[in-house]
Amino acid sequence: MIASGVLGATIAGETLAWIPFVSPLPAPGPWWWLLLCPLVLGISMSWKAVRLTDFDRYWSSVIGMTLQILLGMAGLTAALLLLVRFVIPLLPV
């Protein structure tokens, strides 16, 4: 017998494993931000594969773009950290 639960269907008393948009997937621990590296590498590879006309310097262009994006993200992170930790507390309420 199939019964309906509040957030999803249950089958014979067992809830389904994951309901998209209702309960998010668990993060892969405290190192979730390292998943940015393969994501940026894939985006760089795709972008350069479409934009380059000559593939002689493909991998050097991909590595250069990957490093630019990662260093840009690190710089933005540091700037926001300084803003939140030091500048915003100095503002009058």
Biopython code that builds the backbone (N, CA, C, O; Angstrom):
import numpy as np
from Bio.PDB.StructureBuilder import StructureBuilder

atoms = [
    (1, "MET", "N", (0.844, -1.170, 0.000)),
    (1, "MET", "CA", (0.000, 0.000, 0.000)),
    (1, "MET", "C", (0.893, 1.237, 0.000)),
    (1, "MET", "O", (1.866, 1.302, 0.751)),
    (2, "ILE", "N", (0.571, 2.199, -0.822)),
    (2, "ILE", "CA", (1.363, 3.413, -0.948)),
    (2, "ILE", "C", (0.657, 4.539, -0.212)),
    (2, "ILE", "O", (-0.514, 4.826, -0.463)),
    (3, "ALA", "N", (1.383, 5.168, 0.697)),
    (3, "ALA", "CA", (0.827, 6.293, 1.449)),
    (3, "ALA", "C", (1.634, 7.545, 1.146)),
    (3, "ALA", "O", (2.825, 7.456, 0.848)),
    (4, "SER", "N", (1.016, 8.683, 1.215)),
    (4, "SER", "CA", (1.678, 9.943, 0.917)),
    (4, "SER", "C", (2.093, 10.638, 2.207)),
    (4, "SER", "O", (1.291, 10.761, 3.133)),
    (5, "GLY", "N", (3.339, 11.092, 2.273)),
    (5, "GLY", "CA", (3.837, 11.823, 3.435)),
    (5, "GLY", "C", (3.675, 13.318, 3.233)),
    (5, "GLY", "O", (3.095, 13.758, 2.241)),
    (6, "VAL", "N", (4.187, 14.098, 4.174)),
    (6, "VAL", "CA", (4.060, 15.552, 4.098)),
    (6, "VAL", "C", (4.946, 16.107, 2.992)),
    (6, "VAL", "O", (4.492, 16.926, 2.193)),
    (7, "LEU", "N", (6.204, 15.674, 2.931)),
    (7, "LEU", "CA", (7.131, 16.216, 1.950)),
    (7, "LEU", "C", (7.359, 15.304, 0.758)),
    (7, "LEU", "O", (7.993, 15.730, -0.207)),
    (8, "GLY", "N", (6.888, 14.111, 0.777)),
    (8, "GLY", "CA", (7.099, 13.216, -0.347)),
    (8, "GLY", "C", (6.387, 11.907, -0.130)),
    (8, "GLY", "O", (5.764, 11.678, 0.907)),
    (9, "ALA", "N", (6.488, 11.065, -1.109)),
    (9, "ALA", "CA", (5.786, 9.788, -1.035)),
    (9, "ALA", "C", (6.571, 8.794, -0.195)),
    (9, "ALA", "O", (7.801, 8.812, -0.186)),
    (10, "THR", "N", (5.869, 7.946, 0.495)),
    (10, "THR", "CA", (6.497, 6.852, 1.228)),
    (10, "THR", "C", (5.993, 5.547, 0.658)),
    (10, "THR", "O", (4.822, 5.422, 0.298)),
    (11, "ILE", "N", (6.860, 4.604, 0.581)),
    (11, "ILE", "CA", (6.502, 3.297, 0.049)),
    (11, "ILE", "C", (6.698, 2.289, 1.157)),
    (11, "ILE", "O", (7.827, 2.036, 1.579)),
    (12, "ALA", "N", (5.623, 1.720, 1.625)),
    (12, "ALA", "CA", (5.632, 0.705, 2.681)),
    (12, "ALA", "C", (6.388, 1.196, 3.915)),
    (12, "ALA", "O", (7.118, 0.424, 4.536)),
    (13, "GLY", "N", (6.223, 2.464, 4.274)),
    (13, "GLY", "CA", (6.841, 3.000, 5.477)),
    (13, "GLY", "C", (8.253, 3.516, 5.292)),
    (13, "GLY", "O", (8.816, 4.085, 6.226)),
    (14, "GLU", "N", (8.844, 3.339, 4.123)),
    (14, "GLU", "CA", (10.200, 3.821, 3.870)),
    (14, "GLU", "C", (10.124, 5.093, 3.040)),
    (14, "GLU", "O", (9.456, 5.128, 2.006)),
    (15, "THR", "N", (10.802, 6.129, 3.490)),
    (15, "THR", "CA", (10.792, 7.370, 2.726)),
    (15, "THR", "C", (11.788, 7.274, 1.588)),
    (15, "THR", "O", (12.770, 6.535, 1.661)),
    (16, "LEU", "N", (11.522, 8.021, 0.551)),
    (16, "LEU", "CA", (12.461, 8.080, -0.560)),
    (16, "LEU", "C", (13.726, 8.795, -0.104)),
    (16, "LEU", "O", (13.683, 9.605, 0.821)),
    (17, "ALA", "N", (14.841, 8.502, -0.742)),
    (17, "ALA", "CA", (16.137, 8.963, -0.263)),
    (17, "ALA", "C", (16.304, 10.480, -0.303)),
    (17, "ALA", "O", (16.804, 11.070, 0.655)),
    (18, "TRP", "N", (15.891, 11.117, -1.398)),
    (18, "TRP", "CA", (16.179, 12.536, -1.552)),
    (18, "TRP", "C", (15.072, 13.191, -2.357)),
    (18, "TRP", "O", (14.647, 12.660, -3.383)),
    (19, "ILE", "N", (14.608, 14.330, -1.902)),
    (19, "ILE", "CA", (13.569, 15.069, -2.599)),
    (19, "ILE", "C", (14.190, 16.378, -3.078)),
    (19, "ILE", "O", (14.502, 17.241, -2.257)),
    (20, "PRO", "N", (14.379, 16.545, -4.394)),
    (20, "PRO", "CA", (15.020, 17.763, -4.898)),
    (20, "PRO", "C", (14.245, 19.019, -4.518)),
    (20, "PRO", "O", (13.015, 19.004, -4.466)),
    (21, "PHE", "N", (14.960, 20.092, -4.254)),
    (21, "PHE", "CA", (14.451, 21.417, -3.915)),
    (21, "PHE", "C", (13.762, 21.483, -2.551)),
    (21, "PHE", "O", (13.435, 22.579, -2.096)),
    (22, "VAL", "N", (13.532, 20.359, -1.889)),
    (22, "VAL", "CA", (12.929, 20.368, -0.562)),
    (22, "VAL", "C", (14.005, 20.156, 0.495)),
    (22, "VAL", "O", (14.091, 20.907, 1.467)),
    (23, "SER", "N", (14.818, 19.132, 0.296)),
    (23, "SER", "CA", (15.938, 18.885, 1.200)),
    (23, "SER", "C", (17.216, 18.851, 0.361)),
    (23, "SER", "O", (17.366, 17.964, -0.479)),
    (24, "PRO", "N", (18.134, 19.790, 0.567)),
    (24, "PRO", "CA", (19.341, 19.832, -0.254)),
    (24, "PRO", "C", (20.248, 18.638, 0.021)),
    (24, "PRO", "O", (20.200, 18.036, 1.094)),
    (25, "LEU", "N", (21.071, 18.310, -0.963)),
    (25, "LEU", "CA", (22.050, 17.251, -0.771)),
    (25, "LEU", "C", (23.065, 17.679, 0.279)),
    (25, "LEU", "O", (23.389, 18.864, 0.369)),
    (26, "PRO", "N", (23.567, 16.758, 1.063)),
    (26, "PRO", "CA", (24.578, 17.137, 2.053)),
    (26, "PRO", "C", (25.879, 17.554, 1.367)),
    (26, "PRO", "O", (26.272, 16.971, 0.357)),
    (27, "ALA", "N", (26.534, 18.557, 1.923)),
    (27, "ALA", "CA", (27.805, 19.018, 1.378)),
    (27, "ALA", "C", (28.882, 17.979, 1.674)),
    (27, "ALA", "O", (28.803, 17.269, 2.677)),
    (28, "PRO", "N", (29.889, 17.888, 0.805)),
    (28, "PRO", "CA", (30.951, 16.899, 1.024)),
    (28, "PRO", "C", (31.951, 17.326, 2.088)),
    (28, "PRO", "O", (33.156, 17.316, 1.834)),
    (29, "GLY", "N", (31.493, 17.688, 3.236)),
    (29, "GLY", "CA", (32.383, 18.017, 4.340)),
    (29, "GLY", "C", (32.877, 19.441, 4.278)),
    (29, "GLY", "O", (32.352, 20.256, 3.519)),
    (30, "PRO", "N", (33.897, 19.749, 5.080)),
    (30, "PRO", "CA", (34.393, 21.126, 5.136)),
    (30, "PRO", "C", (35.228, 21.525, 3.921)),
    (30, "PRO", "O", (35.609, 22.689, 3.797)),
    (31, "TRP", "N", (35.513, 20.604, 3.041)),
    (31, "TRP", "CA", (36.348, 20.892, 1.876)),
    (31, "TRP", "C", (35.530, 21.045, 0.605)),
    (31, "TRP", "O", (36.051, 20.823, -0.488)),
    (32, "TRP", "N", (34.247, 21.425, 0.722)),
    (32, "TRP", "CA", (33.373, 21.539, -0.432)),
    (32, "TRP", "C", (33.873, 22.576, -1.429)),
    (32, "TRP", "O", (33.614, 22.448, -2.625)),
    (33, "TRP", "N", (34.577, 23.589, -0.970)),
    (33, "TRP", "CA", (35.024, 24.658, -1.856)),
    (33, "TRP", "C", (36.091, 24.187, -2.845)),
    (33, "TRP", "O", (36.337, 24.852, -3.852)),
    (34, "LEU", "N", (36.729, 23.041, -2.566)),
    (34, "LEU", "CA", (37.717, 22.513, -3.509)),
    (34, "LEU", "C", (37.069, 22.003, -4.792)),
    (34, "LEU", "O", (37.758, 21.802, -5.792)),
    (35, "LEU", "N", (35.760, 21.794, -4.778)),
    (35, "LEU", "CA", (35.053, 21.397, -5.987)),
    (35, "LEU", "C", (35.041, 22.521, -7.019)),
    (35, "LEU", "O", (34.681, 22.297, -8.175)),
    (36, "LEU", "N", (35.432, 23.727, -6.612)),
    (36, "LEU", "CA", (35.535, 24.839, -7.543)),
    (36, "LEU", "C", (36.627, 24.593, -8.584)),
    (36, "LEU", "O", (36.496, 25.031, -9.727)),
    (37, "CYS", "N", (37.703, 23.898, -8.205)),
    (37, "CYS", "CA", (38.832, 23.677, -9.117)),
    (37, "CYS", "C", (38.441, 22.871, -10.358)),
    (37, "CYS", "O", (38.702, 23.338, -11.467)),
    (38, "PRO", "N", (37.831, 21.686, -10.235)),
    (38, "PRO", "CA", (37.443, 20.980, -11.458)),
    (38, "PRO", "C", (36.338, 21.695, -12.229)),
    (38, "PRO", "O", (36.274, 21.583, -13.453)),
    (39, "LEU", "N", (35.472, 22.423, -11.540)),
    (39, "LEU", "CA", (34.429, 23.182, -12.225)),
    (39, "LEU", "C", (35.050, 24.264, -13.099)),
    (39, "LEU", "O", (34.674, 24.412, -14.262)),
    (40, "VAL", "N", (35.991, 25.016, -12.554)),
    (40, "VAL", "CA", (36.652, 26.083, -13.303)),
    (40, "VAL", "C", (37.478, 25.498, -14.443)),
    (40, "VAL", "O", (37.515, 26.070, -15.532)),
    (41, "LEU", "N", (38.137, 24.375, -14.211)),
    (41, "LEU", "CA", (38.909, 23.735, -15.274)),
    (41, "LEU", "C", (38.000, 23.321, -16.428)),
    (41, "LEU", "O", (38.347, 23.533, -17.590)),
    (42, "GLY", "N", (36.857, 22.742, -16.129)),
    (42, "GLY", "CA", (35.916, 22.343, -17.179)),
    (42, "GLY", "C", (35.368, 23.530, -17.946)),
    (42, "GLY", "O", (35.229, 23.472, -19.168)),
    (43, "ILE", "N", (35.056, 24.607, -17.240)),
    (43, "ILE", "CA", (34.570, 25.815, -17.910)),
    (43, "ILE", "C", (35.657, 26.400, -18.801)),
    (43, "ILE", "O", (35.375, 26.831, -19.919)),
    (44, "SER", "N", (36.891, 26.418, -18.320)),
    (44, "SER", "CA", (38.004, 26.949, -19.114)),
    (44, "SER", "C", (38.254, 26.102, -20.350)),
    (44, "SER", "O", (38.497, 26.636, -21.432)),
    (45, "MET", "N", (38.196, 24.785, -20.197)),
    (45, "MET", "CA", (38.395, 23.899, -21.345)),
    (45, "MET", "C", (37.310, 24.115, -22.394)),
    (45, "MET", "O", (37.601, 24.179, -23.589)),
    (46, "SER", "N", (36.079, 24.225, -21.955)),
    (46, "SER", "CA", (34.973, 24.431, -22.894)),
    (46, "SER", "C", (35.081, 25.784, -23.588)),
    (46, "SER", "O", (34.900, 25.881, -24.802)),
    (47, "TRP", "N", (35.375, 26.818, -22.820)),
    (47, "TRP", "CA", (35.461, 28.164, -23.381)),
    (47, "TRP", "C", (36.582, 28.255, -24.411)),
    (47, "TRP", "O", (36.384, 28.792, -25.501)),
    (48, "LYS", "N", (37.748, 27.736, -24.071)),
    (48, "LYS", "CA", (38.878, 27.820, -24.990)),
    (48, "LYS", "C", (38.688, 26.923, -26.212)),
    (48, "LYS", "O", (39.173, 27.252, -27.294)),
    (49, "ALA", "N", (37.991, 25.795, -26.059)),
    (49, "ALA", "CA", (37.733, 24.925, -27.208)),
    (49, "ALA", "C", (36.843, 25.618, -28.227)),
    (49, "ALA", "O", (36.979, 25.388, -29.428)),
    (50, "VAL", "N", (35.944, 26.456, -27.764)),
    (50, "VAL", "CA", (35.048, 27.164, -28.676)),
    (50, "VAL", "C", (35.714, 28.412, -29.245)),
    (50, "VAL", "O", (35.516, 28.731, -30.418)),
    (51, "ARG", "N", (36.494, 29.121, -28.442)),
    (51, "ARG", "CA", (37.006, 30.429, -28.840)),
    (51, "ARG", "C", (38.331, 30.404, -29.605)),
    (51, "ARG", "O", (38.577, 31.295, -30.418)),
    (52, "LEU", "N", (39.179, 29.423, -29.369)),
    (52, "LEU", "CA", (40.490, 29.423, -30.024)),
    (52, "LEU", "C", (40.370, 28.962, -31.476)),
    (52, "LEU", "O", (39.606, 28.050, -31.792)),
    (53, "THR", "N", (41.134, 29.606, -32.346)),
    (53, "THR", "CA", (41.163, 29.170, -33.745)),
    (53, "THR", "C", (42.330, 28.226, -34.004)),
    (53, "THR", "O", (42.277, 27.401, -34.915)),
    (54, "ASP", "N", (43.382, 28.350, -33.201)),
    (54, "ASP", "CA", (44.559, 27.496, -33.340)),
    (54, "ASP", "C", (44.797, 26.790, -32.007)),
    (54, "ASP", "O", (44.910, 27.440, -30.968)),
    (55, "PHE", "N", (44.870, 25.470, -32.036)),
    (55, "PHE", "CA", (44.969, 24.698, -30.800)),
    (55, "PHE", "C", (46.407, 24.387, -30.390)),
    (55, "PHE", "O", (46.638, 23.479, -29.592)),
    (56, "ASP", "N", (47.365, 25.122, -30.922)),
    (56, "ASP", "CA", (48.755, 24.908, -30.522)),
    (56, "ASP", "C", (48.984, 25.308, -29.064)),
    (56, "ASP", "O", (49.759, 24.668, -28.353)),
    (57, "ARG", "N", (48.319, 26.346, -28.634)),
    (57, "ARG", "CA", (48.490, 26.839, -27.263)),
    (57, "ARG", "C", (47.244, 26.579, -26.429)),
    (57, "ARG", "O", (46.939, 27.350, -25.520)),
    (58, "TYR", "N", (46.522, 25.506, -26.724)),
    (58, "TYR", "CA", (45.258, 25.219, -26.045)),
    (58, "TYR", "C", (45.459, 25.012, -24.549)),
    (58, "TYR", "O", (44.814, 25.676, -23.738)),
    (59, "TRP", "N", (46.358, 24.085, -24.177)),
    (59, "TRP", "CA", (46.495, 23.754, -22.749)),
    (59, "TRP", "C", (47.093, 24.894, -21.941)),
    (59, "TRP", "O", (46.718, 25.097, -20.786)),
    (60, "SER", "N", (48.017, 25.638, -22.534)),
    (60, "SER", "CA", (48.553, 26.785, -21.795)),
    (60, "SER", "C", (47.481, 27.859, -21.616)),
    (60, "SER", "O", (47.441, 28.529, -20.584)),
    (61, "SER", "N", (46.616, 28.026, -22.611)),
    (61, "SER", "CA", (45.516, 28.982, -22.474)),
    (61, "SER", "C", (44.510, 28.522, -21.431)),
    (61, "SER", "O", (43.991, 29.332, -20.665)),
    (62, "VAL", "N", (44.233, 27.216, -21.401)),
    (62, "VAL", "CA", (43.288, 26.675, -20.418)),
    (62, "VAL", "C", (43.836, 26.849, -19.007)),
    (62, "VAL", "O", (43.112, 27.286, -18.112)),
    (63, "ILE", "N", (45.100, 26.512, -18.800)),
    (63, "ILE", "CA", (45.705, 26.656, -17.470)),
    (63, "ILE", "C", (45.747, 28.126, -17.060)),
    (63, "ILE", "O", (45.475, 28.458, -15.906)),
    (64, "GLY", "N", (46.087, 29.006, -18.004)),
    (64, "GLY", "CA", (46.113, 30.436, -17.695)),
    (64, "GLY", "C", (44.750, 30.965, -17.296)),
    (64, "GLY", "O", (44.633, 31.718, -16.329)),
    (65, "MET", "N", (43.716, 30.580, -18.032)),
    (65, "MET", "CA", (42.365, 31.037, -17.696)),
    (65, "MET", "C", (41.905, 30.456, -16.368)),
    (65, "MET", "O", (41.263, 31.144, -15.574)),
    (66, "THR", "N", (42.234, 29.184, -16.123)),
    (66, "THR", "CA", (41.866, 28.553, -14.856)),
    (66, "THR", "C", (42.508, 29.281, -13.683)),
    (66, "THR", "O", (41.843, 29.560, -12.685)),
    (67, "LEU", "N", (43.790, 29.590, -13.797)),
    (67, "LEU", "CA", (44.480, 30.310, -12.722)),
    (67, "LEU", "C", (43.922, 31.718, -12.538)),
    (67, "LEU", "O", (43.800, 32.195, -11.410)),
    (68, "GLN", "N", (43.583, 32.388, -13.644)),
    (68, "GLN", "CA", (43.001, 33.723, -13.535)),
    (68, "GLN", "C", (41.683, 33.689, -12.776)),
    (68, "GLN", "O", (41.441, 34.528, -11.909)),
    (69, "ILE", "N", (40.832, 32.723, -13.098)),
    (69, "ILE", "CA", (39.536, 32.633, -12.423)),
    (69, "ILE", "C", (39.725, 32.296, -10.951)),
    (69, "ILE", "O", (39.103, 32.912, -10.086)),
    (70, "LEU", "N", (40.592, 31.307, -10.660)),
    (70, "LEU", "CA", (40.793, 30.908, -9.265)),
    (70, "LEU", "C", (41.410, 32.033, -8.436)),
    (70, "LEU", "O", (41.001, 32.256, -7.296)),
    (71, "LEU", "N", (42.387, 32.741, -8.996)),
    (71, "LEU", "CA", (42.992, 33.860, -8.267)),
    (71, "LEU", "C", (42.003, 35.013, -8.106)),
    (71, "LEU", "O", (42.005, 35.695, -7.081)),
    (72, "GLY", "N", (41.165, 35.230, -9.107)),
    (72, "GLY", "CA", (40.125, 36.248, -8.985)),
    (72, "GLY", "C", (39.132, 35.914, -7.890)),
    (72, "GLY", "O", (38.730, 36.788, -7.121)),
    (73, "MET", "N", (38.732, 34.640, -7.816)),
    (73, "MET", "CA", (37.802, 34.220, -6.761)),
    (73, "MET", "C", (38.458, 34.344, -5.385)),
    (73, "MET", "O", (37.806, 34.751, -4.424)),
    (74, "ALA", "N", (39.743, 33.995, -5.286)),
    (74, "ALA", "CA", (40.449, 34.127, -4.007)),
    (74, "ALA", "C", (40.562, 35.598, -3.606)),
    (74, "ALA", "O", (40.405, 35.933, -2.432)),
    (75, "GLY", "N", (40.831, 36.472, -4.569)),
    (75, "GLY", "CA", (40.895, 37.900, -4.275)),
    (75, "GLY", "C", (39.558, 38.462, -3.824)),
    (75, "GLY", "O", (39.498, 39.253, -2.882)),
    (76, "LEU", "N", (38.483, 38.057, -4.495)),
    (76, "LEU", "CA", (37.151, 38.500, -4.075)),
    (76, "LEU", "C", (36.802, 37.985, -2.687)),
    (76, "LEU", "O", (36.173, 38.687, -1.895)),
    (77, "THR", "N", (37.217, 36.750, -2.397)),
    (77, "THR", "CA", (36.972, 36.186, -1.070)),
    (77, "THR", "C", (37.704, 36.987, 0.001)),
    (77, "THR", "O", (37.134, 37.306, 1.045)),
    (78, "ALA", "N", (38.965, 37.308, -0.260)),
    (78, "ALA", "CA", (39.742, 38.089, 0.711)),
    (78, "ALA", "C", (39.154, 39.485, 0.893)),
    (78, "ALA", "O", (39.092, 39.991, 2.014)),
    (79, "ALA", "N", (38.721, 40.109, -0.201)),
    (79, "ALA", "CA", (38.140, 41.448, -0.102)),
    (79, "ALA", "C", (36.841, 41.427, 0.697)),
    (79, "ALA", "O", (36.617, 42.302, 1.534)),
    (80, "LEU", "N", (35.990, 40.447, 0.451)),
    (80, "LEU", "CA", (34.741, 40.353, 1.207)),
    (80, "LEU", "C", (34.993, 40.030, 2.672)),
    (80, "LEU", "O", (34.280, 40.516, 3.550)),
    (81, "LEU", "N", (36.011, 39.207, 2.942)),
    (81, "LEU", "CA", (36.358, 38.901, 4.325)),
    (81, "LEU", "C", (36.794, 40.163, 5.066)),
    (81, "LEU", "O", (36.354, 40.411, 6.189)),
    (82, "LEU", "N", (37.650, 40.951, 4.441)),
    (82, "LEU", "CA", (38.083, 42.208, 5.061)),
    (82, "LEU", "C", (36.914, 43.164, 5.250)),
    (82, "LEU", "O", (36.824, 43.840, 6.275)),
    (83, "LEU", "N", (36.026, 43.223, 4.279)),
    (83, "LEU", "CA", (34.871, 44.107, 4.385)),
    (83, "LEU", "C", (33.963, 43.705, 5.540)),
    (83, "LEU", "O", (33.537, 44.549, 6.329)),
    (84, "VAL", "N", (33.674, 42.421, 5.633)),
    (84, "VAL", "CA", (32.741, 41.951, 6.662)),
    (84, "VAL", "C", (33.365, 41.983, 8.049)),
    (84, "VAL", "O", (32.690, 42.328, 9.019)),
    (85, "ARG", "N", (34.638, 41.630, 8.160)),
    (85, "ARG", "CA", (35.269, 41.555, 9.479)),
    (85, "ARG", "C", (35.700, 42.904, 10.035)),
    (85, "ARG", "O", (35.640, 43.120, 11.246)),
    (86, "PHE", "N", (36.136, 43.823, 9.160)),
    (86, "PHE", "CA", (36.748, 45.047, 9.664)),
    (86, "PHE", "C", (36.005, 46.326, 9.300)),
    (86, "PHE", "O", (35.915, 47.229, 10.131)),
    (87, "VAL", "N", (35.477, 46.431, 8.105)),
    (87, "VAL", "CA", (34.873, 47.689, 7.670)),
    (87, "VAL", "C", (33.448, 47.833, 8.181)),
    (87, "VAL", "O", (33.095, 48.873, 8.735)),
    (88, "ILE", "N", (32.634, 46.819, 8.006)),
    (88, "ILE", "CA", (31.227, 46.907, 8.409)),
    (88, "ILE", "C", (31.068, 47.123, 9.916)),
    (88, "ILE", "O", (30.190, 47.892, 10.308)),
    (89, "PRO", "N", (31.869, 46.487, 10.787)),
    (89, "PRO", "CA", (31.710, 46.787, 12.225)),
    (89, "PRO", "C", (32.026, 48.239, 12.599)),
    (89, "PRO", "O", (31.583, 48.706, 13.648)),
    (90, "LEU", "N", (32.774, 48.953, 11.773)),
    (90, "LEU", "CA", (33.105, 50.350, 12.067)),
    (90, "LEU", "C", (31.994, 51.320, 11.676)),
    (90, "LEU", "O", (32.017, 52.478, 12.093)),
    (91, "LEU", "N", (31.031, 50.871, 10.889)),
    (91, "LEU", "CA", (29.953, 51.755, 10.445)),
    (91, "LEU", "C", (29.028, 52.100, 11.606)),
    (91, "LEU", "O", (28.772, 51.265, 12.473)),
    (92, "PRO", "N", (28.527, 53.337, 11.619)),
    (92, "PRO", "CA", (27.588, 53.701, 12.696)),
    (92, "PRO", "C", (26.254, 52.987, 12.507)),
    (92, "PRO", "O", (25.822, 52.722, 11.385)),
    (93, "VAL", "N", (25.621, 52.685, 13.623)),
    (93, "VAL", "CA", (24.353, 51.953, 13.565)),
    (93, "VAL", "C", (23.208, 52.858, 13.289)),
    (93, "VAL", "O", (22.067, 52.403, 13.207)),
]
sb = StructureBuilder()
sb.init_structure("model")
sb.init_model(0)
sb.init_chain("A")
sb.init_seg("    ")
for serial, (resi, resn, name, xyz) in enumerate(atoms, 1):
    if name == "N":
        sb.init_residue(resn, " ", resi, " ")
    sb.init_atom(name, np.array(xyz, "f"), 0.0, 1.0, " ", f" {name:<3s}", serial, name[0])
structure = sb.get_structure()
